[in-house]
Amino acid sequence: MKFISLATKFLHFFPSEISHYLALKSLKILDLFGILHLIVGRIAFKNSNFETLGKIEHLENRLGFAAGLDKNGEYIDCLAALGIGFIEVGTVTPKAQSGNKKPRLFRDINKKSILNRLGFNNKGVDRLVANIKARKSHIPIGISIGKNFDTPNEYAYKDYRTCMEKVYEFSSYIAINISSPNTQDLRKLSAAEYLDSLLRELKNVQSELSLNFGYRPIFLKISPDENKDNLENICKSILKNEIDGIICTNTTIEHKEKYGDGGLSGKPLREKSTNAIINVKKFLGEDVAIIASGGVMSVADYNEKIACGADLVQIYTGFIFEGPKLIHDILNRDAH
């Protein structure tokens, strides 16, 4: 445990995007040589008596990794070895794209936050599918899908449909990402003129594909920056189109960070994300599952999300700062 904690702190001396790459590559190497299993065997706890929640089958615990940590499904096996209950990969788009110009990822150790303006950098949906098919782990996989940066919003549904048709068979759930702040005008898809038709289209795809591959839940990932009126309208559309769940939330653009524009995650996001859960719960009741994502940096943060109505909880920035110890602490706490 001390070795992993020290390694996590050491990586903070590297530029953020390089640190992210090195951390994942290191985990993958440790996993390939069988070392990670030996380390994690003394760290992670799995609750085998966990009752499945969130309409996602075969979960061993409530804790998962949020989208963005493994954009292309290249690190599924080593991340699964950490004891997590599920992994959300992506966000993936129909065509590969490099994302926004670097530098585009900034870490603030004092604030325990990360500012990113990555812009859906990924290797494309076909590469993601190939990586998922090659995995050895059987951990449940959520797949976050989006649109290419140069696809106009009026044709965005085509990109989402293309991705959904390709990943559906290999997913445990589908996450519809309309809330990243780093693709121009993407958040406008939450407006009624786009959202109803998009969700209706994807619900039809779900119905078609479920005949051959079984039922895969659809989750909509929302922004933490929506006001109550907009949030209520989004929830009405979710209920109208019988969407299975909602992910609260993506990153926030309501900040004054020295690094400029982008989505802010980590400790400063916790309260906004939790408030979104509370409001969503009021609008949706008990029939729609909630995945909490945003500002989970400790066991207390995790407990707060569950207490406010989340069925499942995701981590990302907290894992970047705390490493596997955060998983260990949460899962051991979850057993009591």
N, C-alpha and C positions, 0 to 999 in steps of 0.2 A: 504493500500500500504506500509506504513512504517513497519507494522508488518511482512509482507512477505519479505521485503528487509532485515530486521534485522535477520529473520530466515535463509535467504539464506547466509548471512555473518557468522552467528553462525555455520552453518554446515561446513564452511571452516576450522574449527579447528579440525575436525575429519579426519582420513585417507581417501584418495580419494574414494576408493571403498565402504567403510562403509558410507561415506557422501552421495554418489550416492544412495545407498540402502535406507538410512533414509529419504532422500528427497522425493523419489518416494512413499515410504510407508506412509509418512506423508500426501502427496497429496491424496493418496487413502483413508485414514481414514477421512480426511476432506470432501472428496466427498461422502463417504458412509453416513456420518451424515448430509449431506446437507449444511455444512458450507462453502465449497469451492465455491459453486454457489453464496452464498451471498457475499463473498469477491470479486470474479471475476466479478460478475455482475456490480461492480463499476469500474472495471479495464479494461476489454477487450472490444474491439470494433469490430464488424463484419460488413464488407462492403457488404450489400445485393445486391448491384448493380454490383458486380464484374463480369467481363466477363471471362468465362472459358478459361484457357490457358493450354498449356502443354499436351493437349490430355487426360487430366484426368477430368472426369465428376463431376459435382456437387461441385465444389470448392467455398467456400465463400470468400476466400482471397488467396493471393499469398504465404503466409508464412506457413511453415511446420516444423515438427521435423525430424531431420536426423535419419537414422538407428543407432542403438547402445544405444540410450537412453532407449528404451523399447525392449529388445532383444526377449522376449517371449510373447509379447502382453498381459502382465498382468496389464498394467496401461492405457489402451486406454481411458477409460471413464473419468478418472480424468485429463489426459492430454488434452483431447478434450474440457473439461470445461474451459480451459485457453484461449479459443478464437482462437486457431490455425486453419488454413484452412485444413491441412491434416497431417497425421502421417505416417512415414515409420518405420515399425517394423523389427526386425531381427538385424543382419544377422542370418538366420536359416539354419541348415544343416539336412540331412536326419536322422542321429542318434544324440542323445544327446551327448554333450562332455563338459568336464570341462574347457577346455582352457589351457592356459599356467600357469606356477607356479606363486604364489603370492610372493611378491608384484608385481603388474603388471599395476597399475594405479597411476600416479603421477601428482599432481596439482602444478603449479607455480603461486602464486597469483600476484607476481610482473610482470611477463611476460604475465599474463592472457592466460596461455596455459595449456594443458593437454597432457602428454605423456602416451600412452597406448600400452601394448603388451598383450591384453586379449586373442586373438587367437580364435575368434568365439565360445566363451563359450555360450551355449544355451541348452535348454531342449528338442530339437528335433522338427521336423516339425509337428508331430502329436499333440504335446502339444500346439504349437502355433495356429494351426487350431482350436483346442478345445476352446482356450481362445478367439479367434476372433469370433467364433460362439456364445459365451456367452456374448459378449459385448452388451451394451444398446445404446451406441452412434452410430449415422449413419455417422460419419465423414469419408471421404475418407481415405482408408488405402493402402499404398504401402507396399509391402513385399519384403525385401531384402533376396536373396537366395545365398548360397555358397556351398562349398564342405567340407566334413569331412577332418580333417588333415591327415588321413592315406590313403586317396584315391589318387592314382597316377594321375598326370595330364592327361595322355592318357585316363583315365576313368572318368575324372572330369565331362564330359558331362552327365554321368549317374546320378550323384548326383544332378546336376542342373535340369535335366529332372524330377527326382523323386520329388524334392521340388516343381517345377513349376506345375506339375500335381496335387499335393495335395493342393496348396494354390490358384490356379488360380481362382476358383469359388468365393473365399472370398476376392479377392483383387480388388483395383482400378487401380493399376499398379504393374508390377513386376520389381524389380531392380536386375540386375545381378552383383554381387560383385566379380570382378576378381582383385581387387586392394588393398585389405587389406595387409599391410606389415607384419602381425603377424602370417600368416599361411605359412609355408615354401614352396617356389616356386610358390605360388599362382599368383604372378604378371607375371610369365612367360606365363600365359594364354592369355596375351595381344599380344603375338607374333603371327605372321601370321599363323604358323603351327598349332596353337590351336584355335585361335579366330574365323576364318572363319567357321570352322566346328561346333564350339560351338554355334555361333549365328544362323547358318543355322538350326541346330537341334532344338533350342528353338523357332525359327520362325515357324517351322513345328508344334511344340506342340501348339503354339499360334493359328495357323490356325485350328488345330483339335478341340481344346477346345472351340474356339469362336463359333462353330456351336451350342453348347449346352448352353454356359454361356455368350455369347456376347463378344465383343472385349475388351481386356485388354492390354493397351500399355506396351511395354518392354523398359526399360531404362538400359543403360550400365553405371556402375559407374567406373570411371577411376582414375588413380593415378595422383597427381600433379607433379610427378617427371619424366614424360615422356618428352623426347626431341621432337623437332618439327617434325622430320622425323617419329618417332614412333607414334606421335599423328596423323599425317596425315594418316598413314597406318591404324590406328584404325578407323578414320573417314571414310576412304574408305570402310572398312569392314562394318561399320554401314550403309552406303548408299547402298552398294551392297546387304545386307541382309534385307534392309528395316526396320531397328530397329527404334522405334518411338522417342527415346530420349536418352540423355546422362546426367549423373550426374557429375558435376565438383566441387569438387573432393573428394577423400578420404584423409587420413592423409599423411604427408610427412616423409620420413626417412632421408632427407638431413638436418641434424642438428648435434649439438655437445652437447646434453643435459647431465647433470651430472648424470642423472638416467640411462643412457645407451641407448640401442637400443629400437626401438618401433616407433609407428606412432605419430607424433606431430600435435596437432590441436590447434585452438584458434588464437589469434592475430598474431603470427608469420606465420601462414598459409595463411593469407588473400591475400597477394600480389600474391603468387604462384597460388592460386586457381583462382583469378581474371584473371591473365594472361592466364590460361588454357581456361577460357571462351572466351576470346578475340580470341585466336588461333582457338579454335573449331568452333567459329562462322564463321571465314574466310573459313574453310574447308567445313562446312555443310550448310551454308546459312540459309534460313528461314524455311526449310521444317522439320527440326529435332528440337524437343523441348529441352530446356536446363534447368536443375535444378541446381542452384548454391548451393554449400555446402562447407564451409570452411572459417573460420575467420570472421563470421558475429557477431560482438560484439556490434554494435550500429546501429542507424538509418542511419548514414552516410555509414556504410559498406553495409547495405541492399540496399540503393539507388545506390551505386556503382555497385553492382551485376546486378541490373535491367538495369542501364545505359549501361552496357557492353554487354547486350544481353540475360540475363537470363529471362526465362519466370516465373519461380518459385524460391523461396529461402528457404533453410533449415537452422535451427539453432540447435546447440547442446552445444558446449563449452560456447558460449555466454549466454545461458540459465543457465548453471551451475554457472556462475559467477554473473549474473545479476538477475536471477529469472524471474518471470512473468512480471516484469516491462519492460523488453526488448520487450516482445510481445506487451504489451500495447503501448509502444512508437512507435514501427514499424507500428502497425495496425492503429493507429490514424494518423500517418504520411501518410500512404498509401491511406487514404481517401481523401486527399487534392490534 
